[in-house]
Amino acid sequence: MSNLVVWSGPKGVNIPASKNDISDIVPFANYLTEKQQNQIVIAFKAEAYDMAAEYAWKKAMVKLKETLATLGIEFIGELLQRNDVNEFTPLDSVLTDFATIQLAEQLGVIGKTAAIKLRQAQELISHFFSSEASEDFDAISAVSIIKSSVQYILGEQDITVAIEFSRFRERLLGESLKIDDPQVAHVIGLPLFYLRTVCAILTTAIKHDKGATLEHALGNINVIIPPIWNNLAESDKWNIGEAYRDVVADGNSIAAKGMKSVLSKVKGFDFVPESLRSTTFKTAARQLIEVHFAFNNFYNEPKAVNALASLGSVIPPPALFECIQAYLLVCMGNMWGISNEAYPVAAKELSNISKERWHHYFSNSFHLDNFTLNNLNHQKQVYRFREILKNNKLDDFTNLPKNNQLLYDAILSNNYMKASQIAAVLINKIR
């Protein structure tokens, strides 16, 4: 145990690259008791590789979810744009393993390399425990999962960045900020995820809070939104428009006046939806996305994709981004394949989207679609995306924004390496 090192931030505990024996790796898991460490080693040595990997993974996910939960379950709901989450909502019903890794990376709890390896581990776990697995859990896969779980999670967690941002959340709802406030100036220059989070915090408070909290939220949304409006994704602008619609429908005149003010400043009334239909589409699309990243996704995707498709082929503009995201996830699948039953439904729904709407997606949303960009890591997924474009005669778009055009062209030419590299650059910009 003398060679253990202290936590070194987002890079995780320093496990030497040469350590590939499970007995040498597990002792680095400071979070686990000696008995728990021994259980992993014993299971692995008994060639119960699935048991050893699953135990380490579940312990790691519990630890990571507990770390994020220190920010408050309602805050987590805001980050995930889940309006149905409150302080009584069970954590496991809010945070899937995929969402946990994604939020942990975006909040600075884990680093980029950690997130990549943990996503790979999550994909392996999901596959081997699904009905689609055609091989037994092997020792190499188990070592990879256990080592990533130990190195990046089962040591002491550093949540400095998350705590700093949660404190700014308290200021957003507890003070009336000015444009020259150093923290406001800092937030305006942050990546999209943080801008989206600020919008979610403020709109949630405006829809649900009263008194001083409502007044602070209305004042701050009028200060912060105008300078960041052009940097927001269209889906975020629709969310702000939906918040205005909701407070008007609720008869909340104070909130409605404040939201009308901010929309007037940015000329944003085009993003106020006319009905609740878009919310229904968004909810179904997000459910399909969650199913895609959960266990046994190929088995569960057909029910979720049919639920979305049953809402109709004319997708409301506010929900178009989420619906394209969800259908593309099904059609691109993962490195193991696709859901044979869900794929035809999703492909048909994508074919119903007009060429004009597709062009709008590639021009305005493609570079912000983190799910689709992340799915361009495997050659098979790039090829499946290309087939969707070719089959629907969506292969002649030009004059897209530079990086969007480069990525679009790389997909059409089935240039997996180039597509993967460009996607990585765009993902970093989102983060």
MIROVEX-561335 format. One record per residue (C-alpha): residue in one letter; x, y, z; residue number from 0. Coordinates in nm, 2 decimals, padded with zeros to 4 digits. Example, Ala and Ser with C-alpha at 12.3 -4.5 7.8 and 13.67 -1.06 7.14 Angstrom:
2
{rec a {01.23 -00.45 00.78} 0};
{rec s {01.37 -00.11 00.71} 1};
# end
This chain:
431
{rec m {00.00 00.00 00.00} 0};
{rec s {00.30 00.23 00.03} 1};
{rec n {00.29 00.32 -00.34} 2};
{rec l {-00.05 00.48 -00.33} 3};
{rec v {-00.06 00.84 -00.41} 4};
{rec v {-00.30 01.12 -00.31} 5};
{rec w {-00.58 01.24 -00.53} 6};
{rec s {-00.45 01.46 -00.81} 7};
{rec g {-00.76 01.63 -00.94} 8};
{rec p {-00.94 01.55 -01.26} 9};
{rec k {-00.67 01.32 -01.38} 10};
{rec g {-00.76 01.07 -01.10} 11};
{rec v {-00.53 00.87 -00.88} 12};
{rec n {-00.20 00.79 -01.05} 13};
{rec i {-00.21 00.42 -01.13} 14};
{rec p {00.11 00.33 -01.32} 15};
{rec a {00.04 00.23 -01.68} 16};
{rec s {00.22 -00.09 -01.62} 17};
{rec k {-00.03 -00.20 -01.36} 18};
{rec n {-00.26 -00.45 -01.53} 19};
{rec d {-00.29 -00.71 -01.25} 20};
{rec i {-00.62 -00.67 -01.07} 21};
{rec s {-00.45 -00.73 -00.74} 22};
{rec d {-00.23 -00.43 -00.81} 23};
{rec i {-00.51 -00.20 -00.93} 24};
{rec v {-00.79 -00.25 -00.67} 25};
{rec p {-00.58 -00.13 -00.37} 26};
{rec f {-00.59 00.22 -00.52} 27};
{rec a {-00.97 00.23 -00.46} 28};
{rec n {-00.95 00.43 -00.14} 29};
{rec y {-01.33 00.47 -00.13} 30};
{rec l {-01.38 00.09 -00.09} 31};
{rec t {-01.32 -00.10 00.23} 32};
{rec e {-01.06 -00.37 00.24} 33};
{rec k {-01.34 -00.63 00.23} 34};
{rec q {-01.50 -00.47 -00.07} 35};
{rec q {-01.17 -00.46 -00.25} 36};
{rec n {-01.11 -00.83 -00.18} 37};
{rec q {-01.45 -00.92 -00.32} 38};
{rec i {-01.35 -00.77 -00.66} 39};
{rec v {-01.02 -00.96 -00.65} 40};
{rec i {-01.17 -01.29 -00.55} 41};
{rec a {-01.45 -01.27 -00.81} 42};
{rec f {-01.19 -01.18 -01.08} 43};
{rec k {-00.95 -01.47 -00.98} 44};
{rec a {-01.25 -01.71 -00.99} 45};
{rec e {-01.30 -01.60 -01.35} 46};
{rec a {-01.63 -01.44 -01.26} 47};
{rec y {-01.53 -01.13 -01.47} 48};
{rec d {-01.88 -01.00 -01.51} 49};
{rec m {-01.94 -01.00 -01.13} 50};
{rec a {-01.60 -00.83 -01.06} 51};
{rec a {-01.66 -00.56 -01.32} 52};
{rec e {-02.02 -00.50 -01.23} 53};
{rec y {-01.94 -00.46 -00.86} 54};
{rec a {-01.67 -00.21 -00.92} 55};
{rec w {-01.88 -00.02 -01.18} 56};
{rec k {-02.19 00.01 -00.95} 57};
{rec k {-01.98 00.12 -00.66} 58};
{rec a {-01.82 00.38 -00.88} 59};
{rec m {-02.15 00.51 -01.02} 60};
{rec v {-02.30 00.53 -00.66} 61};
{rec k {-02.00 00.74 -00.56} 62};
{rec l {-02.01 00.97 -00.86} 63};
{rec k {-02.39 01.02 -00.82} 64};
{rec e {-02.35 01.10 -00.45} 65};
{rec t {-02.08 01.35 -00.54} 66};
{rec l {-02.32 01.53 -00.79} 67};
{rec a {-02.61 01.50 -00.54} 68};
{rec t {-02.42 01.73 -00.30} 69};
{rec l {-02.53 02.01 -00.53} 70};
{rec g {-02.89 01.94 -00.46} 71};
{rec i {-03.13 01.72 -00.66} 72};
{rec e {-03.33 02.02 -00.79} 73};
{rec f {-03.01 02.17 -00.93} 74};
{rec i {-02.94 01.84 -01.10} 75};
{rec g {-03.29 01.85 -01.25} 76};
{rec e {-03.22 02.20 -01.38} 77};
{rec l {-02.89 02.09 -01.54} 78};
{rec l {-03.08 01.81 -01.72} 79};
{rec q {-03.37 02.03 -01.81} 80};
{rec r {-03.61 01.81 -01.61} 81};
{rec n {-03.90 02.01 -01.48} 82};
{rec d {-04.05 01.71 -01.31} 83};
{rec v {-03.76 01.68 -01.06} 84};
{rec n {-03.79 01.81 -00.70} 85};
{rec e {-03.63 01.74 -00.36} 86};
{rec f {-03.83 01.42 -00.32} 87};
{rec t {-03.73 01.26 -00.65} 88};
{rec p {-03.51 00.95 -00.61} 89};
{rec l {-03.16 01.02 -00.74} 90};
{rec d {-03.15 00.70 -00.96} 91};
{rec s {-03.46 00.80 -01.15} 92};
{rec v {-03.29 01.13 -01.24} 93};
{rec l {-02.93 01.03 -01.32} 94};
{rec t {-02.86 00.75 -01.56} 95};
{rec d {-02.50 00.63 -01.57} 96};
{rec f {-02.45 00.82 -01.90} 97};
{rec a {-02.60 01.14 -01.77} 98};
{rec t {-02.39 01.11 -01.46} 99};
{rec i {-02.07 01.08 -01.65} 100};
{rec q {-02.17 01.37 -01.88} 101};
{rec l {-02.26 01.60 -01.60} 102};
{rec a {-01.95 01.51 -01.40} 103};
{rec e {-01.73 01.60 -01.69} 104};
{rec q {-01.91 01.93 -01.76} 105};
{rec l {-01.90 02.03 -01.40} 106};
{rec g {-01.53 01.95 -01.37} 107};
{rec v {-01.56 01.66 -01.13} 108};
{rec i {-01.37 01.44 -01.38} 109};
{rec g {-01.15 01.53 -01.67} 110};
{rec k {-01.18 01.47 -02.05} 111};
{rec t {-00.98 01.15 -02.05} 112};
{rec a {-01.17 01.01 -01.76} 113};
{rec a {-01.50 01.09 -01.93} 114};
{rec i {-01.39 00.91 -02.25} 115};
{rec k {-01.28 00.60 -02.06} 116};
{rec l {-01.58 00.59 -01.84} 117};
{rec r {-01.81 00.62 -02.14} 118};
{rec q {-01.63 00.33 -02.30} 119};
{rec a {-01.67 00.13 -01.97} 120};
{rec q {-02.04 00.21 -01.95} 121};
{rec e {-02.09 00.10 -02.31} 122};
{rec l {-01.91 -00.23 -02.24} 123};
{rec i {-02.12 -00.29 -01.92} 124};
{rec s {-02.44 -00.21 -02.11} 125};
{rec h {-02.35 -00.44 -02.39} 126};
{rec f {-02.23 -00.74 -02.20} 127};
{rec f {-02.54 -00.73 -01.97} 128};
{rec s {-02.78 -00.70 -02.26} 129};
{rec s {-02.95 -00.98 -02.45} 130};
{rec e {-02.75 -00.87 -02.76} 131};
{rec a {-02.42 -00.99 -02.62} 132};
{rec s {-02.29 -01.28 -02.82} 133};
{rec e {-01.97 -01.34 -02.62} 134};
{rec d {-01.89 -01.40 -02.25} 135};
{rec f {-01.74 -01.12 -02.04} 136};
{rec d {-01.37 -01.14 -02.09} 137};
{rec a {-01.08 -01.06 -01.86} 138};
{rec i {-00.94 -00.77 -02.07} 139};
{rec s {-01.28 -00.59 -02.07} 140};
{rec a {-01.32 -00.65 -01.70} 141};
{rec v {-00.97 -00.51 -01.62} 142};
{rec s {-01.05 -00.20 -01.84} 143};
{rec i {-01.37 -00.13 -01.66} 144};
{rec i {-01.23 -00.19 -01.31} 145};
{rec k {-00.92 00.02 -01.37} 146};
{rec s {-01.12 00.32 -01.50} 147};
{rec s {-01.37 00.29 -01.21} 148};
{rec v {-01.08 00.29 -00.96} 149};
{rec q {-00.86 00.55 -01.12} 150};
{rec y {-01.13 00.82 -01.19} 151};
{rec i {-01.40 00.76 -00.92} 152};
{rec l {-01.32 00.53 -00.64} 153};
{rec g {-01.07 00.77 -00.50} 154};
{rec e {-01.15 01.09 -00.32} 155};
{rec q {-01.36 01.33 -00.53} 156};
{rec d {-01.27 01.69 -00.60} 157};
{rec i {-01.58 01.89 -00.67} 158};
{rec t {-01.43 02.24 -00.65} 159};
{rec v {-01.56 02.35 -00.99} 160};
{rec a {-01.91 02.22 -00.91} 161};
{rec i {-01.92 02.39 -00.57} 162};
{rec e {-01.80 02.72 -00.73} 163};
{rec f {-02.08 02.71 -00.99} 164};
{rec s {-02.34 02.61 -00.73} 165};
{rec r {-02.24 02.92 -00.53} 166};
{rec f {-02.30 03.13 -00.84} 167};
{rec r {-02.65 02.97 -00.86} 168};
{rec e {-02.72 03.10 -00.51} 169};
{rec r {-02.62 03.45 -00.62} 170};
{rec l {-02.84 03.43 -00.93} 171};
{rec l {-03.15 03.36 -00.71} 172};
{rec g {-03.04 03.57 -00.41} 173};
{rec e {-02.90 03.89 -00.55} 174};
{rec s {-02.97 04.14 -00.83} 175};
{rec l {-02.65 04.13 -01.03} 176};
{rec k {-02.51 04.40 -01.26} 177};
{rec i {-02.36 04.35 -01.60} 178};
{rec d {-02.02 04.47 -01.47} 179};
{rec d {-02.02 04.21 -01.20} 180};
{rec p {-01.70 04.00 -01.24} 181};
{rec q {-01.89 03.67 -01.22} 182};
{rec v {-02.14 03.78 -01.47} 183};
{rec a {-01.87 03.89 -01.71} 184};
{rec h {-01.70 03.55 -01.66} 185};
{rec v {-02.02 03.35 -01.72} 186};
{rec i {-02.09 03.54 -02.05} 187};
{rec g {-01.77 03.40 -02.19} 188};
{rec l {-01.83 03.04 -02.08} 189};
{rec p {-01.91 02.74 -02.31} 190};
{rec l {-02.27 02.66 -02.41} 191};
{rec f {-02.33 02.41 -02.12} 192};
{rec y {-02.28 02.67 -01.86} 193};
{rec l {-02.49 02.93 -02.05} 194};
{rec r {-02.76 02.67 -02.09} 195};
{rec t {-02.74 02.59 -01.71} 196};
{rec v {-02.78 02.96 -01.62} 197};
{rec c {-03.09 02.98 -01.84} 198};
{rec a {-03.24 02.67 -01.68} 199};
{rec i {-03.17 02.80 -01.33} 200};
{rec l {-03.34 03.14 -01.40} 201};
{rec t {-03.64 03.01 -01.60} 202};
{rec t {-03.71 02.74 -01.34} 203};
{rec a {-03.71 03.00 -01.06} 204};
{rec i {-03.93 03.23 -01.27} 205};
{rec k {-04.19 02.96 -01.33} 206};
{rec h {-04.20 02.82 -00.98} 207};
{rec d {-04.08 03.08 -00.72} 208};
{rec k {-04.23 03.39 -00.57} 209};
{rec g {-04.13 03.70 -00.38} 210};
{rec a {-03.76 03.81 -00.36} 211};
{rec t {-03.64 03.50 -00.55} 212};
{rec l {-03.87 03.57 -00.84} 213};
{rec e {-03.76 03.94 -00.85} 214};
{rec h {-03.39 03.85 -00.84} 215};
{rec a {-03.44 03.59 -01.12} 216};
{rec l {-03.63 03.83 -01.34} 217};
{rec g {-03.37 04.10 -01.29} 218};
{rec n {-03.08 03.87 -01.36} 219};
{rec i {-03.24 03.71 -01.67} 220};
{rec n {-03.28 04.06 -01.81} 221};
{rec v {-02.91 04.13 -01.74} 222};
{rec i {-02.76 03.81 -01.86} 223};
{rec i {-02.97 03.69 -02.16} 224};
{rec p {-02.92 03.99 -02.40} 225};
{rec p {-02.54 03.95 -02.42} 226};
{rec i {-02.55 03.57 -02.46} 227};
{rec w {-02.86 03.54 -02.68} 228};
{rec n {-02.66 03.50 -03.00} 229};
{rec n {-02.45 03.23 -02.85} 230};
{rec l {-02.74 03.01 -02.73} 231};
{rec a {-02.87 02.71 -02.93} 232};
{rec e {-03.21 02.74 -03.08} 233};
{rec s {-03.34 02.48 -02.84} 234};
{rec d {-03.23 02.70 -02.55} 235};
{rec k {-03.41 03.00 -02.70} 236};
{rec w {-03.73 02.79 -02.74} 237};
{rec n {-03.70 02.70 -02.37} 238};
{rec i {-03.70 03.07 -02.28} 239};
{rec g {-04.00 03.12 -02.50} 240};
{rec e {-04.17 02.83 -02.34} 241};
{rec a {-04.11 02.98 -02.00} 242};
{rec y {-04.28 03.30 -02.11} 243};
{rec r {-04.58 03.10 -02.24} 244};
{rec d {-04.61 02.91 -01.92} 245};
{rec v {-04.61 03.21 -01.69} 246};
{rec v {-04.87 03.38 -01.91} 247};
{rec a {-05.08 03.07 -01.90} 248};
{rec d {-05.05 03.05 -01.52} 249};
{rec g {-05.16 03.42 -01.49} 250};
{rec n {-04.84 03.52 -01.32} 251};
{rec s {-04.84 03.88 -01.43} 252};
{rec i {-04.51 03.98 -01.26} 253};
{rec a {-04.32 03.69 -01.42} 254};
{rec a {-04.49 03.76 -01.76} 255};
{rec k {-04.39 04.12 -01.75} 256};
{rec g {-04.02 04.04 -01.67} 257};
{rec m {-04.00 03.77 -01.94} 258};
{rec k {-04.17 04.00 -02.20} 259};
{rec s {-03.90 04.25 -02.12} 260};
{rec v {-03.61 04.02 -02.19} 261};
{rec l {-03.77 03.88 -02.51} 262};
{rec s {-03.83 04.23 -02.63} 263};
{rec k {-03.46 04.32 -02.58} 264};
{rec v {-03.35 04.02 -02.79} 265};
{rec k {-03.64 04.02 -03.04} 266};
{rec g {-03.72 03.67 -02.93} 267};
{rec f {-04.09 03.64 -02.96} 268};
{rec d {-04.05 03.41 -03.26} 269};
{rec f {-03.94 03.15 -03.00} 270};
{rec v {-04.27 03.15 -02.81} 271};
{rec p {-04.45 02.83 -02.90} 272};
{rec e {-04.83 02.85 -02.96} 273};
{rec s {-04.92 02.53 -02.77} 274};
{rec l {-04.82 02.26 -02.53} 275};
{rec r {-04.77 02.01 -02.82} 276};
{rec s {-04.40 02.08 -02.84} 277};
{rec t {-04.35 01.99 -02.48} 278};
{rec t {-04.50 01.65 -02.54} 279};
{rec f {-04.26 01.58 -02.83} 280};
{rec k {-03.97 01.70 -02.63} 281};
{rec t {-04.06 01.48 -02.33} 282};
{rec a {-04.09 01.17 -02.55} 283};
{rec a {-03.76 01.25 -02.74} 284};
{rec r {-03.57 01.29 -02.41} 285};
{rec q {-03.72 00.96 -02.28} 286};
{rec l {-03.59 00.78 -02.60} 287};
{rec i {-03.25 00.94 -02.55} 288};
{rec e {-03.24 00.81 -02.19} 289};
{rec v {-03.34 00.46 -02.30} 290};
{rec h {-03.07 00.46 -02.56} 291};
{rec f {-02.80 00.51 -02.30} 292};
{rec a {-02.95 00.28 -02.04} 293};
{rec f {-02.90 -00.10 -01.99} 294};
{rec n {-03.05 -00.33 -02.26} 295};
{rec n {-03.11 -00.04 -02.49} 296};
{rec f {-03.17 -00.24 -02.80} 297};
{rec y {-03.45 -00.43 -02.63} 298};
{rec n {-03.61 -00.12 -02.48} 299};
{rec e {-03.57 00.13 -02.78} 300};
{rec p {-03.87 00.00 -02.99} 301};
{rec k {-04.13 00.09 -02.72} 302};
{rec a {-03.97 00.44 -02.67} 303};
{rec v {-03.93 00.52 -03.04} 304};
{rec n {-04.29 00.41 -03.12} 305};
{rec a {-04.41 00.64 -02.84} 306};
{rec l {-04.23 00.93 -03.00} 307};
{rec a {-04.34 00.84 -03.36} 308};
{rec s {-04.70 00.80 -03.25} 309};
{rec l {-04.72 01.17 -03.17} 310};
{rec g {-04.72 01.25 -03.54} 311};
{rec s {-04.47 01.31 -03.83} 312};
{rec v {-04.51 01.69 -03.82} 313};
{rec i {-04.26 01.78 -03.54} 314};
{rec p {-04.32 02.13 -03.38} 315};
{rec p {-04.03 02.36 -03.44} 316};
{rec p {-03.93 02.39 -03.07} 317};
{rec a {-03.90 02.01 -03.05} 318};
{rec l {-03.72 01.95 -03.38} 319};
{rec f {-03.37 01.95 -03.23} 320};
{rec e {-03.45 01.69 -02.96} 321};
{rec c {-03.64 01.47 -03.20} 322};
{rec i {-03.36 01.46 -03.46} 323};
{rec q {-03.11 01.39 -03.18} 324};
{rec a {-03.32 01.10 -03.05} 325};
{rec y {-03.39 00.94 -03.39} 326};
{rec l {-03.03 00.97 -03.50} 327};
{rec l {-02.91 00.80 -03.18} 328};
{rec v {-03.13 00.50 -03.27} 329};
{rec c {-03.02 00.50 -03.64} 330};
{rec m {-02.65 00.54 -03.56} 331};
{rec g {-02.67 00.28 -03.28} 332};
{rec n {-02.34 00.21 -03.10} 333};
{rec m {-02.02 00.02 -03.17} 334};
{rec w {-02.21 -00.31 -03.11} 335};
{rec g {-02.49 -00.25 -03.36} 336};
{rec i {-02.85 -00.12 -03.38} 337};
{rec s {-03.19 -00.22 -03.25} 338};
{rec n {-03.33 -00.40 -03.55} 339};
{rec e {-03.68 -00.33 -03.44} 340};
{rec a {-03.64 00.03 -03.35} 341};
{rec y {-03.42 00.13 -03.65} 342};
{rec p {-03.69 00.12 -03.92} 343};
{rec v {-03.93 00.34 -03.72} 344};
{rec a {-03.66 00.60 -03.65} 345};
{rec a {-03.53 00.59 -04.01} 346};
{rec k {-03.89 00.64 -04.14} 347};
{rec e {-03.95 00.94 -03.91} 348};
{rec l {-03.62 01.10 -04.02} 349};
{rec s {-03.73 01.05 -04.38} 350};
{rec n {-04.04 01.25 -04.30} 351};
{rec i {-03.84 01.56 -04.21} 352};
{rec s {-03.83 01.80 -04.50} 353};
{rec k {-03.50 01.89 -04.67} 354};
{rec e {-03.54 02.26 -04.56} 355};
{rec r {-03.56 02.15 -04.19} 356};
{rec w {-03.26 01.93 -04.23} 357};
{rec h {-03.07 02.22 -04.38} 358};
{rec h {-03.17 02.43 -04.08} 359};
{rec y {-03.05 02.15 -03.85} 360};
{rec f {-02.71 02.13 -04.02} 361};
{rec s {-02.67 02.51 -04.03} 362};
{rec n {-02.78 02.60 -03.68} 363};
{rec s {-02.78 02.29 -03.45} 364};
{rec f {-02.53 02.03 -03.59} 365};
{rec h {-02.23 02.18 -03.41} 366};
{rec l {-02.43 02.19 -03.08} 367};
{rec d {-02.56 01.83 -03.09} 368};
{rec n {-02.34 01.67 -02.84} 369};
{rec f {-02.51 01.33 -02.86} 370};
{rec t {-02.46 01.30 -03.24} 371};
{rec l {-02.11 01.44 -03.22} 372};
{rec n {-02.01 01.19 -02.95} 373};
{rec n {-02.15 00.91 -03.17} 374};
{rec l {-01.90 00.98 -03.45} 375};
{rec n {-01.62 00.80 -03.26} 376};
{rec h {-01.68 00.47 -03.44} 377};
{rec q {-01.65 00.40 -03.81} 378};
{rec k {-01.98 00.20 -03.82} 379};
{rec q {-02.17 00.49 -03.68} 380};
{rec v {-02.03 00.74 -03.93} 381};
{rec y {-02.13 00.50 -04.21} 382};
{rec r {-02.48 00.46 -04.07} 383};
{rec f {-02.52 00.84 -04.06} 384};
{rec r {-02.40 00.86 -04.42} 385};
{rec e {-02.66 00.61 -04.52} 386};
{rec i {-02.94 00.82 -04.37} 387};
{rec l {-02.82 01.12 -04.57} 388};
{rec k {-02.78 00.93 -04.89} 389};
{rec n {-03.11 00.74 -04.86} 390};
{rec n {-03.30 01.06 -04.81} 391};
{rec k {-03.11 01.26 -05.08} 392};
{rec l {-02.96 01.49 -04.82} 393};
{rec d {-02.62 01.48 -04.97} 394};
{rec d {-02.59 01.82 -05.15} 395};
{rec f {-02.59 02.08 -04.88} 396};
{rec t {-02.34 02.36 -04.93} 397};
{rec n {-02.26 02.70 -04.76} 398};
{rec l {-02.30 02.56 -04.41} 399};
{rec p {-02.09 02.72 -04.13} 400};
{rec k {-01.72 02.62 -04.19} 401};
{rec n {-01.68 02.34 -03.93} 402};
{rec n {-02.04 02.21 -03.99} 403};
{rec q {-01.96 02.18 -04.36} 404};
{rec l {-01.63 02.01 -04.30} 405};
{rec l {-01.79 01.75 -04.07} 406};
{rec y {-02.09 01.70 -04.31} 407};
{rec d {-01.85 01.64 -04.60} 408};
{rec a {-01.64 01.40 -04.40} 409};
{rec i {-01.95 01.20 -04.31} 410};
{rec l {-02.06 01.19 -04.67} 411};
{rec s {-01.72 01.07 -04.79} 412};
{rec n {-01.72 00.81 -04.51} 413};
{rec n {-01.40 00.96 -04.38} 414};
{rec y {-01.42 00.83 -04.02} 415};
{rec m {-01.09 00.97 -03.89} 416};
{rec k {-01.16 01.32 -04.02} 417};
{rec a {-01.52 01.31 -03.89} 418};
{rec s {-01.41 01.20 -03.55} 419};
{rec q {-01.14 01.47 -03.53} 420};
{rec i {-01.38 01.75 -03.63} 421};
{rec a {-01.65 01.62 -03.39} 422};
{rec a {-01.40 01.63 -03.11} 423};
{rec v {-01.32 02.00 -03.18} 424};
{rec l {-01.69 02.09 -03.18} 425};
{rec i {-01.75 01.89 -02.86} 426};
{rec n {-01.47 02.08 -02.68} 427};
{rec k {-01.63 02.41 -02.79} 428};
{rec i {-01.96 02.30 -02.63} 429};
{rec r {-01.78 02.22 -02.31} 430};
# end
